[in-house]
């Protein structure tokens, strides 16, 4: 075992992690641990844009952006956090521009902006151009730009180091009784050698991304298995609002591969089997550019009511055929190539089959606006921070607006990096326990031998069953019956997980072993999603209960806080922060 020591350790090298690293490395010794090479992080898959009220194209301001974010999140957004994000959005975009990010430009040289779902002018009057973009490769450009800046700043990366444990100086029982809790560091597994490493740090930032692989049909990469969320949960920390999962409307039918909302921002239209532009019935004002949860439900409803397309009537169509091919090539080169490659569709002349795909976790590790991780409703874990999709500062509430994710990682990644370095400047690092790596060492050794002794179960079989269960019972539409069924099936899969076997017992790049560990994370998080969804007897944003189809502000205008206990998931609740914007009916 190898021991390391830094002021700040960042887990994850996507947009949030590298934006944090740019700030912390200027102020403190910083290490970035990532299970992928940084430029392979899932931030690179984000296509459409990053929102900011620049007013380059038409009138806009940060207040309208804030209102849209809160309304889009179905009023479960913490409004103080949304105000900060939308106010700091302008500088976040300009910072990236100064770093060299090649945004598309208007004819007079300003950053170009396009329309996106749920972004409006004058509190809903009309759709507004607020998404700053680099064709349909915005996330890729952000990731490359941040990595170049990190290299320039000589940030120290530990590539292909998989963090498998979070070390705190107090156990969960002590933490629940009110004692202070501080971070000590993390334990990581080095993929290239199989060696175990400990990283002692005054501050740790989790920026480990989402958990879309709990679902079968998802836009998420295979690596998005909720590692940071699950590690926090296992250490007795809560997860917030995990029942709210966003299903992006336009995944390639049957595959889930994402076609960006940028297509609709550029004028693409959703049509059913009769050729009808059906979003005019669901959102008369902004039609196809309604928030994602509303569009996803409308699409699923068209299919359920028999107006789906194709031989099985199980998808709708995204129609770009009325757009000029030159316009498509200039603004949407990647997503149209996806249609050609994966479906054999030529978007110039043929509409593209699409259906909702699991896309984004609105919930995660609860944090303050400085990125400090909460261990209950009010108290923080000293020295522990989180940012990006694994975190929940609750700027997305029950439904995230498109382009606010790339904004979130830059605004709160920056804030977490600054706060972590400032904390490290004055804090004393708690000692790393002598047995800190024992749990991970035992876990890896046992799995390498055969898990559960008999080793009769295959990881792939259990993962497939879990994902199919989540797709069937916990997707766009949910009921008490479907969620109860999912809960029982997940419990049965957890029993099977105790008897899994891996076939590769080597030490170098043992992906068989890592997939087994990741499956454990997916099972943990699926439990949390289902528990929160069962308890939330209302429909709000991405969580739609057909047996409770209306929003219930009296009983559920609150955040779900889920804790792992020996006898299952325990739920608590936290009030939503309301500043200026009172809940109202959500219409578009």
Secondary structure, 3 states (H helix, E strand, C coil): CEEEEEEEEEECCCHHHHHHHHHHCCCCCEEEEECCCHHHCHHHHCCCCEECCCCCCCCCCHHHHHHHHHHHCCCCCCHHHHHHHHHHHHHHHHHHHHHCCCCCECCCCCECEEEEEEEEECCCCEEEEEEECCCCCHHHHHHHHHHHHHHHCCCEEEECEEEEEEEECCCHHHHHCCCCCEEEEEEEEECCCCCEEEEEEEEEEECCCCCHHHCCCECCCCCCCCHHHHHHHHCCCCEECCCCEEEEEEEECCCCCECCCHHHHCCCEEECCCCCCCHHHHCCCCHHHCCHHHHHHHHHHHHHCCCCECCCCCEEEEECCCCCHHHHHHHCHHHHHHHHHHHCCCCCCCCEEEEEEEEEECCEEEECCCCEEECCCCCEEEEEEECCCCEECCCCCCCCCCCHHHHHHHHHHHHHHHHHHHHHHHCCCCCCCCCCCHHHHHHHHHHHHCCCCCCCEEHHHHHHHHHHHHHHHCCCCECHHHHHHHHHHHHHHHHHHCCEECCCCCCCCCHHHHHHHHHHHHHHHHHHHHHHHHHCCCCECCECECCECCCCHHHHCEEEEEEEECCEEEEEEEECCCCCCCCCCCCC
